[in-house]
């Protein structure tokens, strides 16, 4: 019997202790909730001011060499000598290759001999004419023969000179299309020369944006291949008509190629000022919150969280141009993701 009474006493004590601890925990939790309600949810705020907001267009373009020429043969014949290989730098006028055409060479030699003969006859007849030994008509025929011989020689010599293929511009030999021993026809491609000391970027601009682009507009160029390289340039050319195939306007800008880093067909990212918004309200993009009804933010007023629906007008980097806020309002920029409208706030200063 004593054992039973002792067991009941211990069990009752445990129940009382458990109830007491649960009651204490609830009291502590309630006190904590009341304490937080009085203190408020900690947030940081930023007072809004009207300022200038610059909105930019972000476009892409393809880099081209300012001068890129494909050299073709002007006469037929056998390619007998190559004077420059791919990758070599050549100056304007430098010989690149020699074509052999025996017919042209022989015709040039014959024309040269005929010219020499006509020149001797002309000199001789001038002496005779001065002594009145030949007639006026004979003298004119002699002069005419000389002119005809000279014209024939000039034509033959011009064709002969074309057998030496020369560089029309200074630059690098980017491609070679024929080998020694090949028979070359007129218009056969032989070389491609690229002058990459100066480049240009071709930009296709959609018609809805063309009103923001003018000749002389400043642009900023960045390159995926060289993330640390930034080039400032200006628009040189804006097409007056749209390309019917892709419905874009052709826009070009030329610029120096620093250390020859850039190559044709690389992609350039272009940033161009679209417009300036005066006395506008811009906020950090991280301050935005989403709901089914759209974007909103919280502002602090008398330590209370007030929800404000906003309209996004433009985004630039980490800032957003918005409609729906006014100067001097206190925007919640830290802690806003934990808020509901009407929450009590504790503003934390930096």
C-alpha positions as a Markdown table, in Angstrom:
| # | Residue | x | y | z |
|---|---|---|---|---|
| 1 | Unk | 0.0 | 0.0 | 0.0 |
| 2 | Unk | 2.8 | 2.4 | 0.9 |
| 3 | Unk | 4.4 | 1.6 | -2.5 |
| 4 | Unk | 1.2 | 2.6 | -4.4 |
| 5 | Unk | 0.9 | 5.9 | -2.5 |
| 6 | Unk | 4.5 | 6.7 | -3.2 |
| 7 | Unk | 4.1 | 6.1 | -6.9 |
| 8 | Unk | 1.0 | 8.3 | -7.1 |
| 9 | Unk | 2.8 | 11.1 | -5.3 |
| 10 | Unk | 5.8 | 11.0 | -7.7 |
| 11 | Unk | 3.4 | 10.9 | -10.8 |
| 12 | Unk | 1.4 | 13.9 | -9.5 |
| 13 | Unk | 4.6 | 15.9 | -8.9 |
| 14 | Unk | 5.8 | 15.2 | -12.5 |
| 15 | Unk | 2.5 | 16.4 | -13.9 |
| 16 | Unk | 2.6 | 19.6 | -11.9 |
| 17 | Unk | 6.2 | 20.3 | -12.9 |
| 18 | Unk | 5.4 | 19.8 | -16.6 |
| 19 | Unk | 2.4 | 22.1 | -16.5 |
| 20 | Unk | 4.5 | 24.7 | -14.7 |
| 21 | Unk | 7.3 | 24.6 | -17.3 |
| 22 | Unk | 4.8 | 24.8 | -20.2 |
| 23 | Unk | 3.1 | 27.8 | -18.6 |
| 24 | Unk | 6.5 | 29.5 | -18.1 |
| 25 | Unk | 7.5 | 28.9 | -21.7 |
| 26 | Unk | 4.2 | 30.4 | -23.0 |
| 27 | Unk | 4.7 | 33.4 | -20.7 |
| 28 | Unk | 8.2 | 34.0 | -22.0 |
| 29 | Unk | 7.1 | 33.6 | -25.7 |
| 30 | Unk | 4.2 | 36.1 | -25.1 |
| 31 | Unk | 6.5 | 38.5 | -23.4 |
| 32 | Unk | 9.0 | 38.2 | -26.3 |
| 33 | Unk | 6.2 | 38.8 | -28.9 |
| 34 | Unk | 5.0 | 41.8 | -27.0 |
| 35 | Unk | 8.6 | 43.1 | -26.7 |
| 36 | Unk | 9.1 | 42.7 | -30.5 |
| 37 | Unk | 5.8 | 44.3 | -31.2 |
| 38 | Unk | 6.8 | 47.3 | -29.1 |
| 39 | Unk | 10.3 | 47.6 | -30.6 |
| 40 | Unk | 9.3 | 46.9 | -34.3 |
| 41 | Unk | 10.9 | 45.0 | -37.1 |
| 42 | Unk | 14.4 | 46.3 | -37.8 |
| 43 | Unk | 14.8 | 47.9 | -41.2 |
| 44 | Unk | 17.1 | 50.4 | -43.0 |
| 45 | Unk | 15.6 | 53.2 | -45.1 |
| 46 | Unk | 16.7 | 55.6 | -47.8 |
| 47 | Unk | 15.1 | 59.0 | -48.3 |
| 48 | Unk | 14.1 | 59.5 | -51.9 |
| 49 | Unk | 15.2 | 62.6 | -53.9 |
| 50 | Unk | 14.5 | 63.7 | -57.5 |
| 51 | Unk | 17.6 | 63.3 | -59.7 |
| 52 | Unk | 18.7 | 62.9 | -63.3 |
| 53 | Unk | 18.3 | 59.3 | -64.6 |
| 54 | Unk | 20.2 | 58.3 | -67.8 |
| 55 | Unk | 18.5 | 55.6 | -69.8 |
| 56 | Unk | 20.7 | 53.7 | -72.3 |
| 57 | Unk | 20.2 | 51.5 | -75.3 |
| 58 | Unk | 22.1 | 48.2 | -75.3 |
| 59 | Unk | 22.8 | 46.9 | -78.8 |
| 60 | Unk | 25.1 | 44.4 | -80.4 |
| 61 | Unk | 27.2 | 44.7 | -83.5 |
| 62 | Unk | 29.8 | 42.9 | -85.6 |
| 63 | Unk | 33.3 | 44.2 | -86.0 |
| 64 | Unk | 34.7 | 44.6 | -89.5 |
| 65 | Unk | 38.1 | 45.7 | -90.7 |
| 66 | Unk | 38.0 | 49.3 | -91.9 |
| 67 | Unk | 39.8 | 48.0 | -95.0 |
| 68 | Unk | 39.5 | 44.4 | -96.1 |
| 69 | Unk | 40.3 | 43.7 | -99.7 |
| 70 | Unk | 40.2 | 40.5 | -101.8 |
| 71 | Unk | 42.9 | 40.7 | -104.5 |
| 72 | Unk | 42.1 | 39.0 | -107.9 |
| 73 | Unk | 44.2 | 38.4 | -110.9 |
| 74 | Unk | 43.8 | 40.8 | -113.8 |
| 75 | Unk | 45.6 | 38.6 | -116.4 |
| 76 | Unk | 45.8 | 34.9 | -117.0 |
| 77 | Unk | 48.9 | 32.7 | -116.7 |
| 78 | Unk | 50.9 | 30.4 | -114.5 |
| 79 | Unk | 51.6 | 31.5 | -110.9 |
| 80 | Unk | 55.4 | 31.2 | -110.8 |
| 81 | Unk | 56.3 | 33.0 | -107.6 |
| 82 | Unk | 54.7 | 33.8 | -104.2 |
| 83 | Unk | 56.4 | 36.6 | -102.4 |
| 84 | Unk | 54.3 | 36.7 | -99.2 |
| 85 | Unk | 52.6 | 34.1 | -97.1 |
| 86 | Unk | 49.6 | 34.2 | -94.8 |
| 87 | Unk | 50.1 | 36.4 | -91.7 |
| 88 | Unk | 52.8 | 38.6 | -93.2 |
| 89 | Unk | 52.5 | 42.3 | -93.2 |
| 90 | Unk | 52.8 | 44.1 | -96.5 |
| 91 | Unk | 52.9 | 47.8 | -97.5 |
| 92 | Unk | 50.7 | 49.3 | -100.2 |
| 93 | Unk | 52.3 | 48.7 | -103.6 |
| 94 | Unk | 54.4 | 45.7 | -102.4 |
| 95 | Unk | 54.7 | 42.8 | -104.9 |
| 96 | Unk | 52.7 | 39.7 | -103.7 |
| 97 | Unk | 53.1 | 37.2 | -106.6 |
| 98 | Unk | 54.3 | 36.9 | -110.2 |
| 99 | Unk | 52.3 | 35.3 | -113.0 |
| 100 | Unk | 53.9 | 34.1 | -116.2 |
| 101 | Unk | 52.3 | 34.8 | -119.5 |
| 102 | Unk | 54.7 | 34.4 | -122.4 |
| 103 | Unk | 52.3 | 35.9 | -125.0 |
| 104 | Unk | 51.9 | 39.1 | -123.0 |
| 105 | Unk | 55.6 | 39.3 | -122.4 |
| 106 | Unk | 56.4 | 38.8 | -126.1 |
| 107 | Unk | 53.8 | 41.4 | -127.2 |
| 108 | Unk | 55.3 | 43.9 | -124.8 |
| 109 | Unk | 58.8 | 43.3 | -126.2 |
| 110 | Unk | 57.5 | 43.7 | -129.8 |
| 111 | Unk | 55.6 | 46.8 | -128.9 |
| 112 | Unk | 58.7 | 48.2 | -127.2 |
| 113 | Unk | 60.8 | 47.5 | -130.4 |
| 114 | Unk | 58.1 | 49.1 | -132.6 |
| 115 | Unk | 58.1 | 52.2 | -130.4 |
| 116 | Unk | 61.9 | 52.5 | -130.5 |
| 117 | Unk | 61.7 | 52.2 | -134.3 |
| 118 | Unk | 59.0 | 54.9 | -134.6 |
| 119 | Unk | 61.0 | 57.2 | -132.3 |
| 120 | Unk | 64.2 | 56.8 | -134.5 |
| 121 | Unk | 62.1 | 57.6 | -137.6 |
| 122 | Unk | 60.5 | 60.6 | -136.0 |
| 123 | Unk | 63.9 | 62.1 | -135.0 |
| 124 | Unk | 65.3 | 61.5 | -138.5 |
| 125 | Unk | 62.3 | 63.0 | -140.2 |
| 126 | Unk | 62.4 | 66.1 | -137.9 |
| 127 | Unk | 65.9 | 66.7 | -139.2 |
| 128 | Unk | 64.8 | 66.2 | -142.8 |
| 129 | Unk | 61.8 | 68.4 | -142.3 |
| 130 | Unk | 63.9 | 71.2 | -140.9 |
| 131 | Unk | 65.9 | 71.1 | -144.2 |
| 132 | Unk | 62.6 | 71.0 | -146.2 |
| 133 | Unk | 63.7 | 67.5 | -147.5 |
| 134 | Unk | 60.3 | 66.0 | -146.7 |
| 135 | Unk | 56.7 | 67.3 | -147.0 |
| 136 | Unk | 54.4 | 68.4 | -144.3 |
| 137 | Unk | 52.3 | 65.3 | -144.8 |
| 138 | Unk | 55.2 | 63.0 | -144.4 |
| 139 | Unk | 56.1 | 64.7 | -141.2 |
| 140 | Unk | 52.6 | 64.3 | -139.8 |
| 141 | Unk | 52.6 | 60.6 | -140.8 |
| 142 | Unk | 55.8 | 60.1 | -138.9 |
| 143 | Unk | 54.4 | 61.8 | -135.8 |
| 144 | Unk | 51.2 | 59.7 | -136.1 |
| 145 | Unk | 53.2 | 56.5 | -136.4 |
| 146 | Unk | 55.1 | 57.3 | -133.2 |
| 147 | Unk | 51.9 | 58.0 | -131.3 |
| 148 | Unk | 50.4 | 54.7 | -132.4 |
| 149 | Unk | 53.5 | 52.8 | -131.5 |
| 150 | Unk | 53.6 | 54.5 | -128.1 |
| 151 | Unk | 49.9 | 53.7 | -127.4 |
| 152 | Unk | 50.5 | 50.0 | -128.4 |
| 153 | Unk | 53.5 | 49.8 | -126.1 |
| 154 | Unk | 51.6 | 51.5 | -123.2 |
| 155 | Unk | 48.8 | 49.0 | -123.6 |
| 156 | Unk | 51.1 | 46.0 | -123.8 |
| 157 | Unk | 53.3 | 47.2 | -120.9 |
| 158 | Unk | 50.2 | 47.8 | -118.7 |
| 159 | Unk | 49.2 | 44.2 | -119.3 |
| 160 | Unk | 52.7 | 43.0 | -118.5 |
| 161 | Unk | 52.8 | 45.0 | -115.3 |
| 162 | Unk | 49.6 | 43.2 | -114.2 |
| 163 | Unk | 51.5 | 40.0 | -114.2 |
| 164 | Unk | 53.1 | 41.2 | -111.0 |
| 165 | Unk | 50.3 | 41.2 | -108.4 |
| 166 | Unk | 50.6 | 44.1 | -105.9 |
| 167 | Unk | 49.0 | 45.1 | -102.6 |
| 168 | Unk | 46.4 | 47.8 | -103.0 |
| 169 | Unk | 46.5 | 48.6 | -99.3 |
| 170 | Unk | 48.9 | 48.1 | -96.3 |
| 171 | Unk | 47.9 | 45.3 | -94.0 |
| 172 | Unk | 48.2 | 41.7 | -93.2 |
| 173 | Unk | 47.8 | 38.8 | -95.7 |
| 174 | Unk | 44.8 | 37.1 | -94.2 |
| 175 | Unk | 44.2 | 34.5 | -96.9 |
| 176 | Unk | 46.0 | 33.0 | -99.9 |
| 177 | Unk | 43.9 | 31.2 | -102.4 |
| 178 | Unk | 46.4 | 29.8 | -105.0 |
| 179 | Unk | 49.6 | 27.9 | -105.0 |
| 180 | Unk | 52.7 | 28.1 | -107.2 |
| 181 | Unk | 52.2 | 26.3 | -110.5 |
| 182 | Unk | 48.5 | 26.9 | -110.7 |
| 183 | Unk | 46.9 | 28.3 | -113.8 |
| 184 | Unk | 45.3 | 31.6 | -113.0 |
| 185 | Unk | 42.4 | 33.1 | -114.9 |
| 186 | Unk | 41.4 | 36.7 | -114.8 |
| 187 | Unk | 39.3 | 37.5 | -111.7 |
| 188 | Unk | 40.7 | 34.4 | -109.9 |
| 189 | Unk | 41.1 | 35.3 | -106.2 |
| 190 | Unk | 44.7 | 35.3 | -105.0 |
| 191 | Unk | 45.0 | 37.0 | -101.6 |
| 192 | Unk | 42.9 | 38.8 | -99.0 |
| 193 | Unk | 44.6 | 41.7 | -97.1 |
| 194 | Unk | 43.2 | 43.1 | -93.9 |
| 195 | Unk | 44.1 | 46.4 | -92.4 |
| 196 | Unk | 43.1 | 46.0 | -88.8 |
| 197 | Unk | 44.8 | 49.2 | -87.5 |
| 198 | Unk | 41.4 | 50.7 | -87.7 |
| 199 | Unk | 38.1 | 48.9 | -87.3 |
| 200 | Unk | 34.4 | 49.6 | -87.6 |
| 201 | Unk | 31.4 | 48.1 | -86.0 |
| 202 | Unk | 28.2 | 47.4 | -88.0 |
| 203 | Unk | 25.0 | 47.7 | -85.9 |
| 204 | Unk | 21.5 | 46.7 | -87.0 |
| 205 | Unk | 19.1 | 49.0 | -85.2 |
| 206 | Unk | 15.4 | 48.2 | -85.0 |
| 207 | Unk | 13.1 | 50.9 | -86.4 |
| 208 | Unk | 11.6 | 51.6 | -82.9 |
| 209 | Unk | 15.0 | 52.7 | -81.7 |
| 210 | Unk | 16.4 | 54.6 | -84.7 |
| 211 | Unk | 14.9 | 57.9 | -83.5 |
| 212 | Unk | 17.4 | 57.9 | -80.6 |
| 213 | Unk | 20.5 | 57.5 | -82.9 |
| 214 | Unk | 22.2 | 60.3 | -84.8 |
| 215 | Unk | 25.4 | 60.8 | -86.6 |
| 216 | Unk | 27.9 | 62.0 | -84.0 |
| 217 | Unk | 26.2 | 60.2 | -81.1 |
| 218 | Unk | 28.7 | 58.9 | -78.5 |
| 219 | Unk | 28.8 | 55.1 | -77.9 |
| 220 | Unk | 30.6 | 52.8 | -75.5 |
| 221 | Unk | 32.0 | 49.5 | -76.9 |
| 222 | Unk | 32.7 | 46.4 | -74.8 |
| 223 | Unk | 33.8 | 43.0 | -76.1 |
| 224 | Unk | 33.1 | 39.5 | -74.8 |
| 225 | Unk | 36.6 | 38.4 | -76.0 |
| 226 | Unk | 38.3 | 41.1 | -74.0 |
| 227 | Unk | 36.2 | 41.9 | -70.8 |
| 228 | Unk | 38.7 | 44.6 | -69.6 |
| 229 | Unk | 38.7 | 46.5 | -72.9 |
| 230 | Unk | 36.4 | 49.4 | -73.3 |
| 231 | Unk | 36.4 | 51.8 | -76.3 |
| 232 | Unk | 34.5 | 55.1 | -76.6 |
| 233 | Unk | 33.6 | 56.1 | -80.2 |
| 234 | Unk | 31.0 | 58.0 | -82.2 |
| 235 | Unk | 28.4 | 57.1 | -84.8 |
| 236 | Unk | 29.8 | 57.8 | -88.3 |
| 237 | Unk | 26.9 | 56.6 | -90.5 |
| 238 | Unk | 23.2 | 56.1 | -90.1 |
| 239 | Unk | 21.3 | 54.6 | -93.1 |
| 240 | Unk | 18.5 | 56.6 | -94.6 |
| 241 | Unk | 16.4 | 53.5 | -95.4 |
| 242 | Unk | 15.6 | 50.3 | -93.7 |
| 243 | Unk | 16.9 | 46.9 | -94.8 |
| 244 | Unk | 13.8 | 45.1 | -96.1 |
| 245 | Unk | 15.3 | 41.7 | -95.2 |
| 246 | Unk | 15.9 | 42.1 | -91.5 |
| 247 | Unk | 13.9 | 45.3 | -90.9 |
| 248 | Unk | 16.8 | 47.2 | -89.3 |
| 249 | Unk | 18.8 | 50.3 | -90.1 |
| 250 | Unk | 22.5 | 50.0 | -90.7 |
| 251 | Unk | 24.6 | 52.1 | -88.3 |
| 252 | Unk | 28.4 | 52.2 | -88.3 |
| 253 | Unk | 31.2 | 53.5 | -86.1 |
| 254 | Unk | 34.9 | 53.5 | -86.8 |
| 255 | Unk | 37.6 | 53.3 | -84.1 |
| 256 | Unk | 41.3 | 52.6 | -83.5 |
| 257 | Unk | 42.2 | 49.0 | -82.8 |
| 258 | Unk | 44.3 | 49.0 | -79.6 |
| 259 | Unk | 47.4 | 46.8 | -80.0 |
| 260 | Unk | 45.6 | 45.0 | -82.9 |
| 261 | Unk | 43.7 | 43.0 | -80.4 |
| 262 | Unk | 40.3 | 43.0 | -82.2 |
| 263 | Unk | 39.6 | 40.9 | -85.2 |
| 264 | Unk | 36.9 | 41.0 | -87.9 |
| 265 | Unk | 33.6 | 39.2 | -87.1 |
| 266 | Unk | 34.1 | 39.6 | -83.3 |
| 267 | Unk | 30.9 | 40.7 | -81.4 |
| 268 | Unk | 30.8 | 44.1 | -79.8 |
| 269 | Unk | 28.3 | 45.2 | -77.1 |
| 270 | Unk | 27.2 | 48.8 | -77.6 |
| 271 | Unk | 25.9 | 51.1 | -75.0 |
| 272 | Unk | 24.3 | 54.4 | -76.2 |
| 273 | Unk | 22.5 | 57.1 | -74.3 |
| 274 | Unk | 18.8 | 56.9 | -75.1 |
| 275 | Unk | 17.4 | 59.8 | -73.0 |
| 276 | Unk | 17.8 | 61.7 | -69.8 |
| 277 | Unk | 15.0 | 61.9 | -67.3 |
| 278 | Unk | 15.1 | 65.0 | -65.2 |
| 279 | Unk | 13.8 | 65.2 | -61.5 |
| 280 | Unk | 13.0 | 61.5 | -61.6 |
| 281 | Unk | 12.8 | 58.9 | -58.9 |
| 282 | Unk | 15.2 | 56.0 | -59.1 |
| 283 | Unk | 15.5 | 53.2 | -56.6 |
| 284 | Unk | 17.7 | 50.2 | -56.0 |
| 285 | Unk | 16.5 | 47.2 | -58.0 |
| 286 | Unk | 16.8 | 45.1 | -54.8 |
| 287 | Unk | 14.1 | 47.2 | -53.1 |
| 288 | Unk | 11.5 | 45.8 | -55.5 |
| 289 | Unk | 9.0 | 43.2 | -54.4 |
| 290 | Unk | 6.6 | 41.1 | -56.6 |
| 291 | Unk | 3.0 | 40.2 | -56.2 |
| 292 | Unk | 0.3 | 38.8 | -58.4 |
| 293 | Unk | -0.9 | 42.4 | -59.0 |
| 294 | Unk | 2.6 | 43.7 | -59.9 |
| 295 | Unk | 5.6 | 45.3 | -58.4 |
| 296 | Unk | 5.6 | 47.2 | -55.1 |
| 297 | Unk | 7.8 | 48.6 | -52.4 |
| 298 | Unk | 7.5 | 49.5 | -48.7 |
| 299 | Unk | 8.0 | 53.0 | -47.4 |
| 300 | Unk | 8.3 | 53.9 | -43.7 |
| 301 | Unk | 5.8 | 56.5 | -42.3 |
| 302 | Unk | 5.7 | 57.1 | -38.5 |
| 303 | Unk | 7.5 | 53.7 | -38.0 |
| 304 | Unk | 4.8 | 51.9 | -39.9 |
| 305 | Unk | 5.3 | 49.9 | -43.1 |
| 306 | Unk | 3.2 | 51.3 | -46.0 |
| 307 | Unk | 2.9 | 49.3 | -49.2 |
| 308 | Unk | 3.3 | 51.3 | -52.5 |
| 309 | Unk | 2.5 | 49.9 | -55.9 |
| 310 | Unk | 4.9 | 51.2 | -58.5 |
| 311 | Unk | 5.4 | 51.1 | -62.3 |
| 312 | Unk | 8.8 | 50.4 | -63.8 |
| 313 | Unk | 9.8 | 52.9 | -66.5 |
| 314 | Unk | 13.4 | 51.9 | -67.1 |
| 315 | Unk | 16.2 | 49.7 | -65.7 |
| 316 | Unk | 19.9 | 50.7 | -65.7 |
| 317 | Unk | 22.4 | 48.4 | -63.9 |
| 318 | Unk | 21.3 | 48.2 | -60.3 |
| 319 | Unk | 18.9 | 51.1 | -60.4 |
| 320 | Unk | 15.2 | 51.3 | -61.6 |
| 321 | Unk | 13.3 | 54.4 | -62.8 |
| 322 | Unk | 9.8 | 54.2 | -61.3 |
| 323 | Unk | 6.5 | 55.9 | -61.2 |
| 324 | Unk | 4.4 | 55.9 | -58.0 |
| 325 | Unk | 6.8 | 57.4 | -55.5 |
| 326 | Unk | 7.6 | 60.9 | -54.5 |
| 327 | Unk | 10.7 | 62.8 | -53.2 |
| 328 | Unk | 11.1 | 62.8 | -49.4 |
| 329 | Unk | 9.4 | 59.4 | -49.0 |
| 330 | Unk | 11.4 | 57.0 | -46.9 |
| 331 | Unk | 12.0 | 53.8 | -48.9 |
| 332 | Unk | 12.7 | 50.6 | -47.0 |
| 333 | Unk | 15.9 | 49.1 | -48.6 |
| 334 | Unk | 16.9 | 46.5 | -46.0 |
| 335 | Unk | 14.5 | 44.2 | -44.2 |
| 336 | Unk | 11.6 | 44.8 | -46.6 |
| 337 | Unk | 11.3 | 41.1 | -47.6 |
| 338 | Unk | 10.1 | 40.3 | -44.1 |
| 339 | Unk | 7.3 | 43.0 | -44.0 |
| 340 | Unk | 3.6 | 43.1 | -44.3 |
| 341 | Unk | 1.6 | 46.3 | -44.6 |
| 342 | Unk | 1.0 | 47.9 | -41.2 |
| 343 | Unk | 4.0 | 46.3 | -39.5 |
| 344 | Unk | 5.7 | 48.3 | -36.8 |
| 345 | Unk | 9.2 | 49.2 | -37.8 |
| 346 | Unk | 12.5 | 49.9 | -36.0 |
| 347 | Unk | 14.7 | 52.1 | -38.3 |
| 348 | Unk | 18.3 | 51.1 | -38.0 |
| 349 | Unk | 20.8 | 53.8 | -38.8 |
| 350 | Unk | 24.1 | 53.0 | -40.6 |
